[in-house]
Amino acid sequence: MGKLYDTIRQIDAVIARKNLPVFKTKGLIAIHVGFSLALVEEATPDDEAKIDALRRVARQVLGEPIP
């Protein structure tokens, strides 16, 4: 557990580093992946399909890969 949560924290770091609008950027990602990023907690069960989709969409929106 925690990979999904960690992926979102990595996305947060990229958003902060690039000084992007947080709510707009995370909202755009959430619309494309189909779930709210704000509702994911550290104890949220990992779902590999969600993680893969999140990384793919984040790369498109942010312009860089999320490891």
N, CA, C and O atoms as a DFTB+ gen file, in Angstrom:
268 C
 N C O
     1  1       0.828      -1.189       0.000
     2  2       0.000       0.000       0.000
     3  2       0.868       1.247       0.000
     4  3       1.997       1.250       0.490
     5  1       0.306       2.294      -0.562
     6  2       1.015       3.553      -0.540
     7  2       1.582       3.998      -1.878
     8  3       1.989       5.152      -2.013
     9  1       1.622       3.099      -2.888
    10  2       2.176       3.495      -4.187
    11  2       1.317       4.558      -4.865
    12  3       1.841       5.502      -5.457
    13  1       0.009       4.405      -4.776
    14  2      -0.892       5.391      -5.368
    15  2      -0.713       6.740      -4.677
    16  3      -0.609       7.777      -5.333
    17  1      -0.678       6.714      -3.362
    18  2      -0.472       7.929      -2.569
    19  2       0.879       8.570      -2.910
    20  3       0.961       9.782      -3.106
    21  1       1.930       7.757      -2.980
    22  2       3.268       8.271      -3.301
    23  2       3.319       8.891      -4.697
    24  3       3.989       9.901      -4.908
    25  1       2.618       8.290      -5.637
    26  2       2.574       8.833      -6.996
    27  2       1.947      10.222      -6.993
    28  3       2.423      11.125      -7.681
    29  1       0.888      10.390      -6.224
    30  2       0.241      11.704      -6.128
    31  2       1.168      12.713      -5.454
    32  3       1.190      13.878      -5.851
    33  1       1.926      12.298      -4.455
    34  2       2.893      13.204      -3.816
    35  2       3.965      13.622      -4.821
    36  3       4.412      14.768      -4.801
    37  1       4.382      12.709      -5.698
    38  2       5.369      13.057      -6.725
    39  2       4.781      14.064      -7.710
    40  3       5.470      14.981      -8.157
    41  1       3.515      13.888      -8.041
    42  2       2.828      14.845      -8.911
    43  2       2.776      16.210      -8.232
    44  3       3.021      17.235      -8.867
    45  1       2.454      16.219      -6.934
    46  2       2.429      17.476      -6.172
    47  2       3.782      18.188      -6.240
    48  3       3.839      19.411      -6.374
    49  1       4.864      17.420      -6.149
    50  2       6.205      18.002      -6.177
    51  2       6.495      18.647      -7.533
    52  3       7.084      19.727      -7.594
    53  1       6.086      17.991      -8.611
    54  2       6.303      18.554      -9.950
    55  2       5.480      19.827     -10.122
    56  3       5.970      20.821     -10.659
    57  1       4.238      19.794      -9.667
    58  2       3.375      20.977      -9.763
    59  2       4.013      22.149      -9.019
    60  3       4.045      23.271      -9.526
    61  1       4.519      21.886      -7.820
    62  2       5.152      22.946      -7.024
    63  2       6.422      23.459      -7.699
    64  3       6.652      24.667      -7.766
    65  1       7.244      22.536      -8.198
    66  2       8.502      22.930      -8.838
    67  2       8.265      23.778     -10.085
    68  3       9.008      24.720     -10.359
    69  1       7.220      23.430     -10.837
    70  2       6.911      24.170     -12.061
    71  2       6.016      25.381     -11.804
    72  3       5.682      26.127     -12.724
    73  1       5.636      25.563     -10.546
    74  2       4.787      26.693     -10.153
    75  2       3.482      26.729     -10.955
    76  3       3.054      27.783     -11.427
    77  1       2.862      25.552     -11.097
    78  2       1.598      25.432     -11.818
    79  2       0.434      25.650     -10.855
    80  3       0.592      25.455      -9.650
    81  1      -0.724      26.049     -11.362
    82  2      -1.894      26.203     -10.491
    83  2      -2.348      24.828      -9.982
    84  3      -2.734      23.966     -10.771
    85  1      -2.299      24.633      -8.680
    86  2      -2.523      23.318      -8.074
    87  2      -3.898      22.753      -8.407
    88  3      -3.995      21.647      -8.939
    89  1      -4.954      23.486      -8.107
    90  2      -6.303      22.947      -8.275
    91  2      -6.644      22.705      -9.742
    92  3      -7.278      21.705     -10.079
    93  1      -6.233      23.600     -10.594
    94  2      -6.510      23.444     -12.022
    95  2      -5.756      22.237     -12.583
    96  3      -6.324      21.441     -13.331
    97  1      -4.493      22.105     -12.227
    98  2      -3.664      21.022     -12.747
    99  2      -4.128      19.670     -12.217
   100  3      -4.300      18.724     -12.987
   101  1      -4.331      19.575     -10.894
   102  2      -4.785      18.302     -10.322
   103  2      -6.206      17.974     -10.777
   104  3      -6.550      16.805     -10.951
   105  1      -7.026      18.998     -10.971
   106  2      -8.381      18.777     -11.468
   107  2      -8.373      18.216     -12.878
   108  3      -9.148      17.313     -13.194
   109  1      -7.505      18.742     -13.724
   110  2      -7.383      18.251     -15.093
   111  2      -6.928      16.792     -15.101
   112  3      -7.454      15.973     -15.855
   113  1      -5.960      16.479     -14.269
   114  2      -5.491      15.093     -14.172
   115  2      -6.629      14.203     -13.677
   116  3      -6.861      13.126     -14.228
   117  1      -7.334      14.645     -12.648
   118  2      -8.424      13.852     -12.064
   119  2      -9.529      13.575     -13.079
   120  3     -10.061      12.467     -13.129
   121  1      -9.871      14.568     -13.880
   122  2     -10.915      14.375     -14.895
   123  2     -10.523      13.262     -15.861
   124  3     -11.356      12.437     -16.235
   125  1      -9.261      13.242     -16.260
   126  2      -8.811      12.247     -17.232
   127  2      -8.637      10.851     -16.636
   128  3      -8.833       9.860     -17.339
   129  1      -8.275      10.751     -15.359
   130  2      -8.096       9.418     -14.763
   131  2      -9.386       8.885     -14.154
   132  3      -9.514       7.683     -13.925
   133  1     -10.343       9.772     -13.891
   134  2     -11.643       9.319     -13.418
   135  2     -11.807       9.180     -11.921
   136  3     -12.759       8.549     -11.461
   137  1     -10.895       9.756     -11.145
   138  2     -11.053       9.760      -9.691
   139  2     -10.377      10.993      -9.108
   140  3      -9.460      11.562      -9.700
   141  1     -10.851      11.390      -7.935
   142  2     -10.322      12.583      -7.273
   143  2      -9.003      12.267      -6.582
   144  3      -8.923      11.338      -5.778
   145  1      -7.985      13.030      -6.894
   146  2      -6.682      12.822      -6.264
   147  2      -6.717      13.220      -4.796
   148  3      -5.971      12.670      -3.985
   149  1      -7.571      14.164      -4.452
   150  2      -7.658      14.660      -3.073
   151  2      -8.211      13.608      -2.114
   152  3      -7.988      13.699      -0.906
   153  1      -8.921      12.621      -2.631
   154  2      -9.516      11.599      -1.766
   155  2      -8.580      10.423      -1.490
   156  3      -8.903       9.554      -0.680
   157  1      -7.435      10.390      -2.150
   158  2      -6.481       9.297      -1.939
   159  2      -5.672       9.582      -0.683
   160  3      -5.046      10.633      -0.552
   161  1      -5.700       8.623       0.238
   162  2      -4.943       8.726       1.485
   163  2      -3.835       7.687       1.484
   164  3      -3.794       6.808       0.622
   165  1      -2.953       7.793       2.439
   166  2      -1.829       6.855       2.518
   167  2      -2.310       5.409       2.631
   168  3      -1.655       4.499       2.123
   169  1      -3.441       5.190       3.289
   170  2      -3.971       3.842       3.494
   171  2      -4.866       3.369       2.349
   172  3      -5.395       2.259       2.404
   173  1      -5.043       4.184       1.322
   174  2      -5.867       3.782       0.179
   175  2      -5.204       2.591      -0.508
   176  3      -4.011       2.639      -0.809
   177  1      -5.964       1.520      -0.760
   178  2      -5.376       0.345      -1.424
   179  2      -4.839       0.701      -2.811
   180  3      -5.436       1.490      -3.544
   181  1      -3.712       0.106      -3.147
   182  2      -3.114       0.346      -4.454
   183  2      -3.884      -0.408      -5.530
   184  3      -4.371      -1.516      -5.308
   185  1      -3.982       0.204      -6.676
   186  2      -4.630      -0.376      -7.847
   187  2      -3.700      -0.070      -9.017
   188  3      -3.581       1.078      -9.444
   189  1      -3.044      -1.108      -9.529
   190  2      -2.033      -0.902     -10.575
   191  2      -2.602      -0.210     -11.807
   192  3      -1.910       0.588     -12.439
   193  1      -3.852      -0.504     -12.156
   194  2      -4.464       0.147     -13.318
   195  2      -4.601       1.649     -13.071
   196  3      -4.346       2.452     -13.968
   197  1      -5.000       2.027     -11.862
   198  2      -5.126       3.449     -11.523
   199  2      -3.762       4.129     -11.523
   200  3      -3.622       5.253     -12.005
   201  1      -2.764       3.447     -10.986
   202  2      -1.418       4.018     -10.926
   203  2      -0.872       4.233     -12.336
   204  3      -0.308       5.286     -12.634
   205  1      -1.041       3.231     -13.205
   206  2      -0.565       3.357     -14.589
   207  2      -1.273       4.494     -15.318
   208  3      -0.637       5.284     -16.016
   209  1      -2.596       4.574     -15.150
   210  2      -3.365       5.648     -15.790
   211  2      -2.933       7.007     -15.252
   212  3      -2.790       7.966     -16.010
   213  1      -2.728       7.082     -13.950
   214  2      -2.315       8.334     -13.321
   215  2      -0.960       8.790     -13.852
   216  3      -0.784       9.968     -14.163
   217  1      -0.016       7.883     -13.959
   218  2       1.308       8.235     -14.485
   219  2       1.231       8.680     -15.943
   220  3       1.894       9.636     -16.346
   221  1       0.418       7.981     -16.725
   222  2       0.277       8.314     -18.148
   223  2      -0.327       9.713     -18.325
   224  3       0.189      10.528     -19.089
   225  1      -1.413       9.976     -17.616
   226  2      -2.080      11.280     -17.728
   227  2      -1.197      12.390     -17.163
   228  3      -1.105      13.469     -17.748
   229  1      -0.551      12.131     -16.036
   230  2       0.320      13.144     -15.432
   231  2       1.452      13.515     -16.387
   232  3       1.833      14.681     -16.481
   233  1       1.980      12.533     -17.086
   234  2       3.049      12.822     -18.058
   235  2       2.533      13.749     -19.160
   236  3       3.229      14.677     -19.571
   237  1       1.321      13.495     -19.632
   238  2       0.738      14.338     -20.679
   239  2       0.491      15.759     -20.173
   240  3       0.789      16.732     -20.865
   241  1      -0.051      15.869     -18.971
   242  2      -0.412      17.183     -18.428
   243  2       0.818      17.965     -17.972
   244  3       0.928      19.165     -18.223
   245  1       1.740      17.278     -17.301
   246  2       2.899      17.952     -16.713
   247  2       4.090      18.058     -17.662
   248  3       4.975      18.892     -17.467
   249  1       4.108      17.213     -18.686
   250  2       5.200      17.267     -19.649
   251  2       6.462      16.562     -19.203
   252  3       7.533      16.780     -19.769
   253  1       6.343      15.716     -18.190
   254  2       7.494      14.917     -17.751
   255  2       6.986      13.651     -17.065
   256  3       5.889      13.634     -16.505
   257  1       7.793      12.592     -17.114
   258  2       7.347      11.331     -16.515
   259  2       7.348      11.374     -14.993
   260  3       8.141      12.078     -14.369
   261  1       6.441      10.606     -14.423
   262  2       6.387      10.411     -12.976
   263  2       6.897       8.997     -12.724
   264  3       6.296       8.032     -13.194
   265  1       7.997       8.864     -11.988
   266  2       8.574       7.516     -11.775
   267  2       7.680       6.605     -10.952
   268  3       8.037       5.455     -10.699
